[in-house]
C-alpha cells in the first residue's frame, strides 16, 4: 500500500512522522532479525573451493565464465593476485605470499572448503617479471613456466593444507583452460 507517494513501510519516514519511538522499534527489529540464522551476515558455511586467479583486467569475466561452465557459481571464495600462483610462490613476490596463505587458512576455517582451483593465464605480465621475458617468450616455454609454478603451488598447498585437493590450470586468452598437473 502506498502512502502519499511512498510505500507503507517508509511513508512515515518520508513524510517527517518518524519519531524516536518508531526509530527504536525499527532498529530493535532489525537487530533481532540479524540474530536469526537466516540473517547471518558472516560468510560461514560449507563451500566447495577457493579460486586463485590473476588481477589482469582481461580475465575476471573469463574466470567467471569458466566457473559458471563448471556449475560452481556461488560455491567458492576467491583470491585475486598478480600472476595467480606466480604471485603466491615466486621469490620475486615473496612479500605477497603470507597474504594468500592467511586467506586460504581463513577460507578453510570459515567456509570449510575442500579444494583450491588455481588459474594462471597466458600472456601473464607477473610471470614475465618473476621469471624473465625468455620464460614466457614462446608458447612451449610459457607452458613449462606455468606448469612448474603450478606444481610448486600444489606442493606448498599440500604442505600447508594437506586436507585440500588442488586443481591447476592455464587459461588461454579466449578463456579455455588447459589443466596442468
Buried (B, 14 or more C-beta within 10 A) or exposed (E): EEBEEEEEEEBBEEEEEBEEEEEEEBEEEEEEEEEEEEEEEEEEEEBBBBBBBBBBEEBBEBBBEBBEEBEBEEBBBBBBBBBBBBBBBBEBBEEBBEEBBEBBEBBBEBBEBBBBBBBBBBEBBBBBBBBEEEBBEEEEBBBBBBBBBBBBBBEBBEEEBEEBBBBBBBBEEEBEBEEBE
